[in-house]
């Protein structure tokens, strides 16, 4: 029932929708980036909080101090006006102005009188009502103050009740706003600089936090490349010590497992060699008397000889692989003229008449390598083309493409006319015992899947690489390319 439900149109649309949502989901940020962002955001929030707190405290202090000073100052001026007011409001204003007291409004006999820019219109109604003489059930007048705008500038308007009137004076606080603007600007740049320092510290912290993971990743890459003895250095940090110890234990267990498997393959291969040699010698004796055998016995003898030869090749490949795993391979390097070497290697392969095409520059190229092992590499590629590529093959030797002067690498390519290798399996074919889907699509399942694995091992030991691609002429088939260090004679 589940399978039937999965095939319904609704389920298909739901699956497509889920895939679209998963594809649209933003990629998760890396650990280094997340640590950096956390430090940056933390430093920014802290800087903003401290700047806001400092600004608020400074503003409150300045305004409180200025308010206290303004009240004291206006109270003194009101006391002076109290003694002058019996002479009239106008006279009082003139005498106050002569003493340098400006921005004053006098309320007397129910009217306001002023000189200068500060007038009765600038006094808030609530302040005027509270300070002027009461009556008609209103509360008694009391001193009061309010912050308002006078002539476009912020000011504190202070009102003081007098015996026969009221005194109002505006104290400009515009300089406080300018001071606060300067303080705010300084705090802004301080917060910006603090945030930048936070980013720098976050960058160093992120690198330091990720460094153990980078070391572990590098060690894992070395182990994946065959360096099974790679270990992490112990750390004084308790958390990192646990990580290093767990990683080293895992690597040690993996190394022991690989070495055990390698010894097993080597021991089995060695144990099989002696009976194989006896069996091969017996087959040779029987083949010498082949003409005396009946037809059915001759057919059986041919099959036996073929399987013995195949078995011998498998044992030799297993021995070679075990030597790689044990690190017992030693190269005997010598100078090899590339074109001459390839022709000689092809001539002793299973398809000695395979055509070899060499470019003019490749004729003069020399490489350093182990002659026997590189000849085995070429022979394995020829065998691969014979078994899986339709029987016909061609070999091309030339300088590596996209290289300038002098030439640094040579390409040795073997092309066949088989079905080719799918894109998703072009790395798989170089793995050990990789025969399943790849071998099934090619012409035969003969072989144990070790030939191309040995090619990859030998080429990497020589500092080169190998890959498979499509034929260059567009025909069906595979093109196996060896890239090896080489130089042009006289370059």
C-alpha positions in Angstrom: 0.0 0.0 0.0 2.9 2.3 0.7 4.3 1.8 -2.8 0.9 2.5 -4.3 0.6 5.7 -2.3 4.1 6.8 -3.4 3.0 6.7 -7.0 0.0 9.0 -6.7 0.1 12.5 -8.3 -0.4 14.1 -4.9 2.7 12.3 -3.5 4.7 13.2 -6.5 3.8 16.9 -6.2 4.6 16.8 -2.5 7.9 15.2 -3.2 8.8 17.9 -5.8 7.7 20.6 -3.4 9.9 19.2 -0.6 12.9 18.9 -3.0 12.3 22.6 -4.1 12.2 23.7 -0.5 15.4 21.8 0.3 17.1 23.3 -2.7 16.0 26.8 -1.8 17.2 26.5 1.8 20.3 28.6 2.3 23.6 26.8 2.8 24.7 26.5 6.4 27.5 28.8 7.4 30.9 27.3 8.3 32.1 27.1 11.9 34.8 29.7 11.3 32.2 32.1 9.9 29.7 31.4 12.8 32.4 32.1 15.4 33.4 35.3 13.7 29.8 36.5 13.4 29.1 35.7 17.1 32.2 37.7 18.2 31.3 40.6 15.8 27.6 40.7 16.9 28.6 40.4 20.6 31.2 43.2 20.3 28.7 45.4 18.4 25.9 44.9 20.9 28.3 45.6 23.8 29.6 48.7 22.2 26.2 50.0 21.4 25.0 49.3 25.0 28.0 51.0 26.6 27.7 54.0 24.2 24.0 54.4 24.9 24.5 54.0 28.7 27.4 56.6 28.6 25.4 59.0 26.5 22.3 58.7 28.8 24.4 59.2 31.9 26.2 62.2 30.5 23.0 63.8 29.3 21.3 63.3 32.6 24.3 64.7 34.5 24.6 67.8 32.3 20.9 68.6 32.3 20.6 68.1 36.1 23.6 70.3 36.7 22.4 72.9 34.3 18.9 72.8 35.8 20.2 73.3 39.3 22.4 76.2 38.2 19.6 77.8 36.3 17.2 77.6 39.2 19.7 79.2 41.6 20.6 81.9 39.1 17.0 82.8 38.3 16.1 82.8 42.0 18.9 85.4 42.6 17.6 87.5 39.7 14.1 87.2 41.0 15.2 88.5 44.4 16.7 91.5 42.6 13.6 92.1 40.6 11.5 91.9 43.8 13.2 95.0 45.2 12.9 96.9 41.9 9.3 96.0 41.0 7.6 98.7 43.0 9.1 101.2 40.6 7.2 99.6 37.7 7.7 96.7 35.3 9.3 98.8 32.6 11.8 100.4 35.0 12.5 97.0 36.5 13.3 95.5 33.1 15.6 98.4 32.2 17.5 98.2 35.4 17.9 94.4 35.1 19.1 94.8 31.5 21.7 97.3 32.7 22.9 94.6 35.1 23.2 92.1 32.2 20.1 90.2 33.0 18.2 89.6 29.7 15.5 87.2 28.4 13.2 88.2 31.3 9.4 88.6 31.4 7.7 90.4 34.3 4.0 89.6 35.2 2.4 92.5 37.2 -1.1 93.8 37.5 -2.4 91.0 35.3 -0.2 91.8 32.3 3.1 90.5 30.9 5.9 92.8 29.9 9.3 91.9 28.4 12.2 93.1 26.4 14.3 91.2 23.8 13.6 87.9 22.2 12.0 86.2 25.2 8.3 87.1 25.4 5.1 86.0 27.1 4.3 83.8 24.1 7.3 81.7 24.8 6.1 80.8 28.3 4.1 77.5 28.4 0.5 78.1 29.6 0.8 75.5 32.3 3.9 77.2 33.7 2.3 80.6 33.6 -0.8 79.4 35.3 1.1 77.7 38.1 3.5 80.7 38.8 1.2 83.7 38.5 -0.9 85.0 41.4 -3.8 82.6 42.3 -7.3 83.4 43.2 -10.8 82.4 42.5 -10.2 79.0 44.1 -7.0 78.3 42.2 -4.0 76.9 44.1 -1.4 79.3 45.4 1.4 80.2 43.0 4.6 78.2 43.3 8.0 78.3 41.6 8.2 76.0 38.6 10.3 75.4 35.5 9.8 73.8 32.1 12.0 73.0 29.1 10.8 74.6 25.9 12.1 76.3 22.7 12.9 80.0 22.8 13.8 81.7 19.5 14.6 78.3 17.9 16.9 77.2 20.7 16.1 74.8 23.7 15.9 76.7 27.0 14.8 76.2 30.6 12.0 78.7 31.5 11.9 79.3 35.2 9.1 81.1 36.9 9.3 82.6 40.4 6.2 84.1 42.2 6.8 87.6 43.6 4.9 89.6 46.2 3.1 91.7 43.6 3.7 89.7 40.4 5.8 87.0 38.9 9.3 86.7 37.4 10.1 84.5 34.3 13.5 84.0 32.8 14.8 81.7 30.0 18.1 80.0 30.4 19.6 78.8 27.1 20.7 75.2 27.1 21.8 75.1 23.5 25.4 74.6 24.4 24.4 71.5 26.3 22.9 70.1 23.1 26.1 70.9 21.2 28.1 69.2 23.9 25.8 66.2 23.8 26.2 66.0 20.0 30.0 66.0 20.4 29.8 63.3 23.0 27.4 61.3 20.9 29.7 61.5 17.9 32.7 60.5 20.0 30.7 57.6 21.4 29.7 56.5 17.9 33.3 56.4 16.7 34.3 54.7 19.9 31.6 52.0 19.4 32.7 51.6 15.7 36.4 51.1 16.7 35.4 48.7 19.5 33.3 46.7 17.0 36.2 46.6 14.6 38.5 45.3 17.4 35.8 42.7 18.2 35.9 41.6 14.5 39.7 41.3 14.6 39.6 39.4 17.9 36.7 37.2 16.5 38.9 36.4 13.5 41.8 35.3 15.6 39.4 33.4 17.9 37.7 31.7 15.0 41.1 30.6 13.5 42.2 29.3 16.9 39.0 27.5 17.4 39.0 25.9 14.0 42.7 25.1 14.0 42.3 21.7 15.8 39.6 20.8 13.3 41.9 21.7 10.4 44.7 19.6 11.9 42.2 16.7 12.3 41.0 17.2 8.7 44.6 17.2 7.4 45.4 14.1 9.3 42.3 12.4 8.0 43.3 13.3 4.4 46.8 11.9 5.0 45.2 8.7 6.3 42.9 8.5 3.3 46.0 8.9 1.1 47.6 5.9 2.7 49.6 7.5 5.6 48.0 5.2 8.2 50.7 6.1 10.8 49.5 9.7 10.9 48.5 10.9 14.4 47.3 14.1 16.1 49.6 15.8 18.7 48.3 15.5 22.3 46.9 18.8 23.6 46.8 20.4 27.1 43.2 21.4 26.5 41.0 18.7 28.1 38.4 18.9 25.4 40.9 18.8 22.6 42.8 16.0 24.4 39.7 13.9 24.2 39.3 14.6 20.5 43.0 13.8 19.7 42.9 10.6 21.8 39.7 9.4 20.1 41.1 10.2 16.6 44.4 8.5 17.4 42.6 5.4 18.7 40.5 5.3 15.6 43.5 5.7 13.3 45.4 3.0 15.2 42.4 0.6 14.9 42.2 1.4 11.2 45.9 0.9 10.7 45.8 -2.5 12.5 42.8 -3.6 10.5 44.4 -2.6 7.2 47.7 -4.2 8.1 45.9 -7.4 9.2 44.0 -7.6 5.9 47.2 -6.9 3.9 49.0 -9.6 5.8 46.1 -12.0 5.2 46.1 -11.2 1.4 49.9 -11.6 1.3 49.9 -14.8 3.2 47.1 -16.3 1.1 48.8 -15.2 -2.1 52.1 -16.8 -1.0 50.4 -20.0 0.0 48.7 -20.2 -3.4 51.8 -19.7 -5.4 53.3 -23.1 -4.8 50.3 -25.2 -5.7 49.7 -22.9 -8.7 53.2 -23.4 -9.9 52.7 -27.2 -9.6 49.3 -26.9 -11.4 50.8 -24.8 -14.2 53.7 -27.2 -14.7 51.2 -30.1 -14.9 49.2 -28.2 -17.5 52.3 -27.6 -19.5 53.1 -31.3 -19.5 49.5 -32.1 -20.6 49.7 -29.5 -23.3 52.9 -31.1 -24.6 50.8 -34.3 -25.1 47.7 -32.4 -26.3 47.6 -34.2 -29.6 47.1 -37.5 -27.9 44.0 -36.4 -26.0 40.4 -36.7 -27.3 38.7 -33.5 -28.5 36.6 -33.1 -25.4 39.7 -33.5 -23.2 41.6 -30.9 -25.4 38.7 -28.4 -24.8 38.8 -29.0 -21.1 42.6 -28.6 -21.1 42.3 -25.3 -22.9 39.8 -24.1 -20.3 42.0 -25.3 -17.5 45.1 -23.6 -19.0 43.1 -20.3 -19.3 41.8 -20.4 -15.8 45.3 -21.3 -14.4 46.8 -18.3 -16.2 44.0 -16.1 -14.9 44.5 -17.4 -11.4 48.2 -16.8 -11.6 47.6 -13.2 -12.7 45.2 -12.7 -9.8 47.7 -14.0 -7.3 50.4 -11.7 -8.7 48.1 -8.8 -8.5 47.2 -9.6 -4.9 50.8 -9.9 -4.0 51.5 -6.5 -5.6 48.6 -4.9 -3.8 49.8 -6.3 -0.5 53.3 -4.8 -1.1 51.7 -1.4 -1.7 49.7 -1.7 1.6 52.8 -2.8 3.5 54.9 0.1 2.0 57.4 -2.4 0.6 57.4 -1.0 -2.9 60.7 0.5 -4.0 61.1 2.1 -7.4 64.3 1.6 -9.4 64.2 4.8 -11.4 66.1 5.3 -14.6 65.9 7.7 -17.6 63.4 6.5 -20.1 62.9 7.8 -23.6 59.2 8.0 -23.6 58.3 7.0 -27.2 60.8 4.2 -27.3 59.7 2.9 -23.9 55.9 2.9 -24.9 56.6 1.1 -28.2 58.6 -1.6 -26.3 55.9 -2.0 -23.6 53.2 -2.4 -26.2 55.2 -4.9 -28.2 55.3 -7.3 -25.3 51.7 -6.8 -24.2 48.7 -9.0 -24.9 48.1 -6.9 -28.1 51.6 -6.3 -29.6 50.3 -4.9 -32.8 48.4 -2.0 -31.2 49.3 1.2 -33.2 51.3 3.8 -31.3 51.0 7.5 -32.3 53.7 9.8 -31.0 53.9 13.6 -31.5 57.1 15.2 -32.8 57.9 16.8 -29.5 57.1 13.6 -27.5 59.8 11.8 -29.5 62.4 13.8 -27.7 60.9 13.6 -24.2 62.6 11.7 -21.3 61.0 10.7 -18.0 62.4 9.0 -14.9 60.7 5.9 -13.8 60.8 2.2 -13.0 60.8 0.5 -16.3 59.3 -2.8 -15.2 56.4 -1.2 -13.2 55.6 1.4 -15.9 55.6 -1.4 -18.5 53.1 -3.2 -16.3 51.0 -0.1 -16.3 50.9 0.1 -20.1 50.2 -3.7 -20.3 47.3 -3.4 -17.8 45.7 -0.6 -19.9 46.2 -2.7 -23.1 44.6 -5.7 -21.3 41.7 -3.5 -20.1 41.1 -2.3 -23.7 41.3 -6.0 -24.9 38.9 -7.3 -22.3 36.4 -4.5 -22.0 36.9 -2.2 -25.0 35.9 -4.3 -28.0 39.4 -5.7 -28.9 40.8 -2.7 -30.9 42.9 -0.1 -29.2 45.2 2.8 -30.0 48.0 4.4 -28.0 48.8 8.1 -28.2 51.9 9.7 -26.7 52.3 13.5 -26.6 53.1 16.5 -24.4 50.5 17.5 -21.8 48.0 20.0 -23.1 47.8 23.6 -21.8 51.5 23.6 -20.7 54.0 26.2 -21.7 57.8 26.0 -22.1 59.5 23.9 -21.0 57.3 20.8 -21.1 56.7 19.4 -17.6 54.5 16.4 -18.3 53.8 13.7 -20.9 50.5 12.1 -21.7 50.2 8.4 -22.6 46.6 7.7 -23.7 45.0 4.3 -24.5 41.8 4.5 -26.5 39.3 1.7 -27.1 36.1 1.2 -29.0 34.0 -0.2 -26.1 30.8 1.3 -24.5 32.9 3.8 -22.5 32.7 4.6 -18.8 29.8 6.7 -17.4 30.6 9.9 -15.7 29.5 8.8 -12.3 31.8 5.7 -12.4 35.0 7.2 -13.7 36.6 7.3 -10.3 35.1 4.0 -9.3 37.0 2.0 -12.0 40.3 2.8 -10.3 39.2 1.3 -7.0 40.1 -2.3 -6.0 37.7 -5.0 -7.2 35.5 -2.4 -8.9 33.8 -4.8 -11.3 30.1 -4.6 -10.6 28.1 -2.1 -12.7 31.2 -1.0 -14.7 32.3 -4.4 -15.8 28.7 -5.4 -16.5 28.2 -2.7 -19.1 31.5 -3.6 -20.8 31.9 -6.6 -23.0 33.0 -9.2 -20.4 33.4 -9.7 -16.7 36.8 -11.3 -17.0 39.4 -10.0 -14.6 39.3 -9.4 -10.8 39.2 -5.6 -10.9 42.7 -5.1 -9.7 44.4 -4.0 -13.0 43.3 -0.4 -13.0 43.8 -0.2 -9.2 47.5 -1.2 -9.8 47.7 1.4 -12.6 46.6 4.1 -10.2 49.0 3.0 -7.4 52.0 2.8 -9.7 51.3 6.2 -11.4 50.8 8.0 -8.1 54.2 6.5 -6.9 55.8 8.1 -9.9 54.3 11.5 -9.1 51.6 11.4 -11.9 47.9 10.8 -12.2 45.5 8.8 -14.3 42.0 9.4 -15.4 39.4 8.2 -17.9 37.4 10.3 -20.4 35.6 10.0 -23.7 37.4 9.5 -27.0 38.5 12.8 -28.6 37.1 11.8 -32.1 33.5 11.5 -30.8 33.3 7.7 -31.4 32.0 5.4 -28.6 34.8 4.3 -26.3 37.0 5.2 -23.4 40.3 7.1 -23.3 42.6 6.3 -20.3 45.2 9.0 -19.9 48.5 8.7 -17.9 50.2 11.9 -16.9 53.8 11.6 -15.9 56.6 14.1 -15.2 58.9 14.4 -18.2 61.1 16.9 -19.9 62.2 17.5 -23.4 65.8 16.6 -24.3 67.9 19.7 -24.5 65.1 21.9 -22.9 
